[in-house]
Amino acid sequence: MLRTHTCGELRLPDATKTVTLAGWVQTVRDKGGVLWIDLRDRYGITQIILEDGISSPDLFATARTLGREFVLQTVGEVVERKSKNPNILTGEIEVRPTQLTVLNPAKLPPFLIEDETDGGDDLRLRYRYLDLRRNPVRRNLELRHRMAQQTRVYMDGQDFIEVETPVLIKSTPEGARDFVVPSRMNPGEFYALPQSPQTFKQLLMVSGFDRYYQIVKCFRDEDLRADRQPEFTQIDCEMTFVEQEDILNMFEGLIRHLFKAVKGIDMAEVPRMTYADAMRLYGSDKPDTRFGMEFRELKGLFDTIDMTSGKGFPVFDSAPMVVGINVPGCADYTRKQLDELTEWLKRPQIGAKGLIYARVNQNGDVKSSVDKFYSEDDLNAWAAHFGAKPGDLMLILSGEVDKVRKQLGELRLEMGSRLGLRDPNVFKTLWVLDFPLLEYGEEEARWFAMHHPFTSPKPEDIALLDTNPGQVRANAYDLVINGTEVGGGSIRIFNRDLQARMFSLLGFSDEEAKAQFGFLMDAFEFGAPPHGGIAFGFDRLCSLFGGSDSIRDFIAFPKNNSGRDVMIDSPSPISRKQLAELSIDTTVETK
Amino acid sequence: MLRTHTCGELRLPDATKTVTLAGWVQTVRDKGGVLWIDLRDRYGITQIILEDGISSPDLFATARTLGREFVLQTVGEVVERKSKNPNILTGEIEVRPTQLTVLNPAKLPPFLIEDETDGGDDLRLRYRYLDLRRNPVRRNLELRHRMAQQTRVYMDGQDFIEVETPVLIKSTPEGARDFVVPSRMNPGEFYALPQSPQTFKQLLMVSGFDRYYQIVKCFRDEDLRADRQPEFTQIDCEMTFVEQEDILNMFEGLIRHLFKAVKGIDMAEVPRMTYADAMRLYGSDKPDTRFGMEFRELKGLFDTIDMTSGKGFPVFDSAPMVVGINVPGCADYTRKQLDELTEWLKRPQIGAKGLIYARVNQNGDVKSSVDKFYSEDDLNAWAAHFGAKPGDLMLILSGEVDKVRKQLGELRLEMGSRLGLRDPNVFKTLWVLDFPLLEYGEEEARWFAMHHPFTSPKPEDIALLDTNPGQVRANAYDLVINGTEVGGGSIRIFNRDLQARMFSLLGFSDEEAKAQFGFLMDAFEFGAPPHGGIAFGFDRLCSLFGGSDSIRDFIAFPKNNSGRDVMIDSPSPISRKQLAELSIDTTVETK
């Protein structure tokens, strides 16, 4: 080794030892007669000290050539510091060198290698290897490492077997767009990269592997939003001879283990909520339960009393749903603030038509933007229904059920953020259960699997498959933390006929179903056991544990929003020879 | 759970318990008044017993509908067996059912789900999910799981951080052929799948990650031999501030840990040998050291005395090298056996021109196929040089140095196999060191990197780069077990100028080097530390530990020699819509 110790391990009892350290020059402070070098590596920082009359002039000369990020090796004696630094673990000692060797010089980095840097996103992605030197970024990846380690500790302890499934698989039209790989040995044919190992893990259950898991790369060729990456990592799991309750318990165990082992948090049991309730109370299938502000319907599908109709307010009279939230302590919102909130809601991203508000003044009077339509008694009834107290502000939307719920859900999150109720260091977990099996695609005029085509309907709802497919509930579940879906899964179909019926419902002809998924349906005929599973978005889970919104901060070498790795400049054109070997050609001109 | 216990866990103290089991029907034995069902899962087999007068006729009726591989759930009482089976852990008990429920029937499998099966390779690959039910195949994957677990135990314990590097990277012309992935968002451009995470792990060292590892899928679009797969798995590792000795010690530690933890074998220290010695003594850079038969040169580059020339035998007189092995106890090989061996050597795969032999009879006389050219004293001198004893057979080849060594190396392995000296349950490890940095490609008339372009030359040989590149030794090393290269690595170049010089030697123009690897050379200017690493072929390592020649047996879903997954029928054509979206077209007609 080019060192005897790391830059993070020397302590006072090491004093008088002769050591060799190697690392990067964080700073040089030159006071003339005294010169300090902070030498940094992954493990910490150790101070090197040169003093007139003690250190040789040669050492001073070398030290004065050093710049930031030079790679330096030093041999020296560990001595007790005169002025100790209680903020770092090596703060009681320093090293008095007898040798300083520059192992590699460094050009000035294009941005500061400090916790707070002056580099913009693009520059830091281009020089990702320098950004990774910064403590916060390195700590994110160290957290990710611990998350993976502890996931394996738990899964191994529960007798799961890690099995690697193939990366070069088969393209299927259902779901998101595949990345494909031309096959040189099979001209005109393509592999696809897996969006998930779904069918393979089901086959492993048919094989009797009983409990499978894998931390595995998956791929989706979608237009990228800020928090999506074309390649992402899943914790992928499957179990045999289980019912939904078993999966919930097993993986609630995983999440609680991770919170305990990685964050030191004793997480309570994970509460459960049906999809129907989540939509009704939060307008979302992934509610952020760090705060309340549950929806109250003033007229709608679920409340027995209609509190808004017949009072002459046409907007509410004509709306299928009128629903609102009570925002505590916001009765003092000014007209300007409320106008801004209304504009925020009207943006195309949200698409609300308008906002009705009603504030409860300190004296208990309720004043609203629709006072001319509703009596004092009406408004008092609203306040009672909302549980609004003096000082609170009721915000009410109306319209089509699904749309207005989504809009109010966004407003609820916005108000939660404004009130500081979404602390990234507070963690609230939730199982959302009983998802619909199917959703209707208006554009394509057909049913789509809400989860995927292998999800089983609840046995008691199977009869509805023919009469009212939209009402069929699935044995499907999502794990939600702080309003983010971190995992989802289902009990699977394991019967060939039911699987064939599902494909038929989804618009597959028998031939298509056979060509795409014949191997799975065949497998179901050779002794397929009941099974189910779940997959967690590992990048997202890490970013949540790290208190960040961005998964990119938890990926060593992420791509930008155009799917480019700007560091290595990829994707890039390939040679005509490569194209010819692969029996493909491009249909656009490239450089 | 659909069971209270697995099929492998019930023991005598469980007697009288009511249990629920679920699994696959291995066999049904129906003796009329008594009927036994062997119920199987991953954990074992439990016997179910039905008896006239005790078990209800309904149960008998159900049991008689069961076929092999039916999925069965049973509720019953654990009872002590009358006739115990000491061969299985559940052999002291059986279960007397009160319920038998067929969870899923099964068609007759196309081959026997037994340790010895009647299914051929193709059939078993097509129904891989059934082949995976067989104990030997399942045990291979369980071994692989333990290998991965224990690799992580060791690496985590040595402070290595697991970092996931990207799968969608950039195509580079050096090395094997890349698989490529068209980018929809960047028309005409392509990602490549990594042949190894080489440049990324080096960048992680530049980033200060200090110790990195990953168990990672890699890809090579090569024509497949029996033991190659287009996707394969590496244990990929890199360390900073190290010299070759540190890497050897660290990863010798990994291998010894794996032998101990997975196989219970206390492996001795790994011996070391230079590349030059390996070629001289075994004619191979991956010698099988489970047995001796080291080469003896009778005339050549290294021996001081020429024992063959000037005796009038033109084949030896004209050959640059005459070299042989001593095969113990084979003096009684018949003329027919020796002729067969000669034919075996003359096949195009080996390409030898002929075989000279000399046997030491029991009385000590040496008789050879070249008696008319060499005196008794000559032959006695040979025997002494070979260390041949009465009963031994010397086999001698001659020709060009490199060719004849390779041929004799093959012959040595063949003789080792014939003599039973290559027991797959005996393990001999070896470090091979000091590989040449470059090898000359006659066809392309240029130098190629023997390892890869990032391998550093030995500092003392750098001067030879200009004068005699072929003589430059690299800081490169391979780990060999039983004649198989299981891992290889090197100390890397970390200096921009030296890296640029390497690319230039390999025929890259400055522009090409910059376009392909500019990011790495740039990184070397921002404080790159000395670093080195190694990668192990994980599939191969698992197959070796499992005592098998075939990596395919240790991969859950392997591809065949045409790169096809015959189970899912991939690769396959994709739709015109997909091709159009990707801005590519095929240049061949497909169905």
Interface residues (C-beta under 8 A of the other chain):
Chain A: M1 L2 R3 T6 A22 G23 W24 R40 D41 R42 Y43 E69 F70 V71 L103 N104 P105 A106 K107 P109 Y127 R128 Y129 L130 L132 R133 R138 L141 E142 R144 H145 A148 Q149 R152 D156 I161 E162 V163 E164 T165 P166 V167 L168 I169 K170 S171 P173 R177 D178 F179 V180 V181 P182 S183 R184 M185 N186 P187 G188 E189 F190 Y191 A192 L193 T199 F200 L203 L204 V206 S207 G208 F209 D210 K217 F219 D221 D223 L224 P230 E231 T233 F241 V242 E243 D246 F494 N495 G518 F519 A523 F524 E525 F526 G527 A528 P529 P530 I555 A556 F557 K559 S562 G563 R564 D565 M567 I568 D569 S570 P571 S572 P573 I574 S575 Q578 A580 E581 L582 S583 I584 D585 T586 T587 V588 E589 T590
Chain B: M1 L2 R3 T6 A22 G23 W24 R40 D41 R42 Y43 E69 F70 V71 L103 N104 P105 A106 K107 P109 Y127 R128 Y129 L130 L132 R133 R138 L141 E142 R144 H145 A148 Q149 R152 D156 I161 E162 V163 E164 T165 P166 V167 L168 I169 K170 S171 P173 R177 D178 F179 V180 V181 P182 S183 R184 M185 N186 P187 G188 E189 F190 Y191 A192 L193 T199 F200 L203 L204 V206 S207 G208 F209 D210 K217 F219 D221 D223 L224 P230 E231 T233 F241 V242 E243 D246 F494 N495 G518 F519 A523 F524 E525 F526 G527 A528 P529 P530 I555 A556 F557 K559 S562 G563 R564 D565 M567 I568 D569 S570 P571 S572 P573 I574 S575 Q578 A580 E581 L582 S583 I584 D585 T586 T587 V588 E589 T590
